C-alpha cells in the first residue's frame, strides 16, 4: 500500500501493485507531518504538526479521535517497523515515546534544544535524535537504545553544520557543512 497526501490534507491509500485507490480517509485537522502503516497494513497512523496522532482503520475508512497528543508542535515523527511504538519530537525540546497498543506515553526525554529530526532504526533497536534551532541549524545528535529510550551516545556537531541525516539502521549520521564537506560518522564508534 502507498499513502499520498493532497494539498487539502486528504490522505489517499493506493494498492501498490494494481495502482487502484483503496480508500480515501477523510480530512485530518492540522497540517500532516507524516504517515505510517502498521505491520499488517490495515491501520494507518497520521501525525499532524499540531501534535495529534490519529489511527485510521483502513478496512472501514474510519478513525479514532486523536489517540496520542504531543501537547505542542511536532517537528519530527517516526514509528517502529513493528508498529508498536511512535516517537514524536517537538519545538518544546522533548521527545516522547508512545506505546501504540496501550495508547499511552512510555517516556518523555527532555533536551536543551528543539528537536530537528528523529529516526527509529529499521531493526527497532535504536533511535537517533537530532537537536537544532528550528530548520536553520543542527547542533547535536543523540543515540538511544529502544524501546526504553536510554541514552547511549551524545555528540555535538561542528558549528558550520547545516543539515543532518540518519541512515535507516541508525548506524550512520551524515551531515553537511557550509564549506560543502559531507561527513559520515558511525554512531557507535564515532569513526569518520
N, C-alpha and C positions, 0 to 999 in steps of 0.2 A: 504494500500500500504506500501511496505517496500523498502527503498533505500539502496543499497550496493555500496561500493566503491572498485575499483580494485587498484592494485599496480601501474597501469598506469594512475591513476586519471580519470578513466571512472566511471560514475555513472549509475547503472542499477536499474530500478524500477520494482518491482515484485508485483504480486497480492498476498495479504496476505492469502487469503482463498484457491485459486487454485494453488499457487506457480508457476505461469506462468510468464515468462518475458514479461512485458507490453510494455516497450520501453527501448531504450538504448541511452540516450543523449550522444552527442559527448564529447570528452575530454575537460576539462577545464584547462586553463593555471594556473600554481601555485598550490602548494600542498593544497588540500582541507581540511579545518578545521572542517566544519560541514555542514549538510544539514537539511532543514526543509520543510515540506509541508504547503501550505496554508490550511485554514479551509475546503474548498471544495475538496481538494486533486487533483486539476487539474494543480497546479503550484508547482514547486519545487525551493527553493532558495538554492544556494550553495555559501558558503563563503570560500575564499582561504586565506591562510596565508599571501599572499602579499597584502591583503586589499580589493580585489574586491569581490563584491557580484553580482551574476548573477541570473536571473529569467528564469526558463525553463518552457515553455508551454508544458505540458505532452500530450496534445491532438494531437500535431503535431511534437513533439520532436525538437523544435527549442528554441533558447534562444536569449534574447536581450543582446547586449553588456553590460558590467558591469553597473548595474543600480545604485549602490552605491559604493563609494570608501572611505576607511578609511584614505588614504594617509599615509600608513605605515604598518608595520607588525601587524597582528591581533594575539593576544594570546587567545582570547575567543570571542564567538559569541552566541547569543540566539535570539529567536523570540517569540513574544507574541502568546498565543494559538489561538487568532482570526486571526493571520497573518497580522495585521495592523502595527506592529512595529517590527523593528530589532534593537538590541543593539550590538555594537562592542566595544571591549576593546583591547588596543594595548600596544606595547612597548614604545609608545610616551606618556605614562601616561595619556591617555584620554579615556573616554567612550563616544561614540556617539549614540544618539537615532535617528533612522530614521523612517520616515513615508513611508511605502511601497506602499500606494495608490497614494500619490503625488510624490513619489520618491525624497524626499528632507530631508535634515538634520533638525531635530527639535531642538536639543540641543547638545552641547558639554560640558562635565564635565571634569575639569582638576583635577589631583591627584598628590600627592608627589612621588608616586612610579608607577612602571609598573602594569598593570592590569593582575592578575593571572587568575581570572575567573569571569564570570558573570552568574547569574541565574535570569531569568524572572519567576515570580510566575505563577502557573497554573491558577490562577483566574485573571491574568493580572493587579493586583492592586499594586504590588511591585516588586522591583528588589534588589538583593544583589550583591555588587561588592566587590571582594577580591583583595586587593593590595599585591604585593610581590616584590621580587627581582628575576625575572625570575622564573624558576621552582624549585629553591633551598629552598626558604623560603617565607612564607606568613607572613605579618606584621599587617594587619588591615582588618576589614570588615565594610561595609557601607550599610545601608538600605535606599532605596529611594522609595517614592510613585511614581506610574506610571499612566499615560504616561508622566506626566510633569517632572519627574526626580528631585523632591525636596527631599533634604537630610532630613531623619528622625532621624537616629542614626548613629554614627561612633564610632567604638570601636577598640582599639589596642589589638593585640593578644600577649600572652606571648612570650618572646624571643625564647623559645625552640620549638615553633610551626613549624611543617614541612609541614603538609597538612591541607587543609580546604575544607569542602564540605558543600553544602547548600541543605536543603530539598526542594522538588518541590513546596511547598506553601510559601517558603521563611520565614517560622516562626522559623526555627532552623538552627543554624550554628554548624557544627560538626568539631572539629579539634583535630588532634593528636599531641602529644608531644614526644620529644626524649626519655622520660622515659617510653614509651608505654602507657601513660594515654590518654584516649579519653574523650573529654569534649563536652557535648551538651549544647548549650546556646540559650535561647529564644531571638529572635531578637527584640521583642517589649518590654519585661520586663527585659531583661538581667539575667533572672533566669537560674541557672546552675543546 
